[in-house]
Amino acid sequence: MAMPELLGTSPFAVLPPPRLLPRLLGVGVVLLSLTCMGVMVRHAEKAAGFVAEKGALTVERCEEHHGHRGTYDVCFGSFRADRGRVVRDGAGLRGGYVVGEKVRVYREGYGYHPVSWRYVWGGLAFFCAGLAGVAFGVMTTVVGYRARTVGESRAAWAVLRRTAAAPYVMWLFRAAGAGTAVCVLLLLVSP
């Protein structure tokens, strides 16, 4: 007699037939992941300083603000563009800085954001994590159902291995894991 806790992981469990709704969900996950990856690459590009309005913000004072997400620091000062003219006095930058410190920033709309390798690696870490979303969406689209348990996930991989998309999905998962790990490591050690 089979033990009840092992019934969900049986290799003889019958898979549900491929359906249209999970495949459409998989396509949606792929499109959403690609959109998020594009946003993160653009964010990393801006944080690297590849924007028109970049310069230095000289911190003059800092205040503590209370928002719905908690308490955070905002520092104010004068922003001087790399072209040499002062763009704005009283420019605000979120984060804790020392009075008199010059922070490399870029201006976007009415906000100022730091130019720093830490933000570059953070954006690229989310980009690489988005690859896992793309791989999961492709797997769901190809297999035709969404895996909810460990046994269904193993069965989905078995079905996926019999398709031409298997090596691509496996490499997407590997690239996502390795890329995210490297970017998080670089994020932790960068100034």
Buried (B, 14 or more C-beta within 10 A) or exposed (E): EEEEEEEEBEEEEEBEEEEEEBBEBBBEBBEBBBEBBEBBBEBBBBBBBEBEBBBBBBBBEBEEEEEEEEEEEBBBBBBBBEEEEEBBEEBBBBEEBEEEEEBEBBBEEEEBBBBBBBBBBBBBBBBBBBBBBBBBBBBBBBBBBBBEEEBBBBBBBEBBEEEEBBEEBBEBBEBBBEBBEBBBEBBEEEE
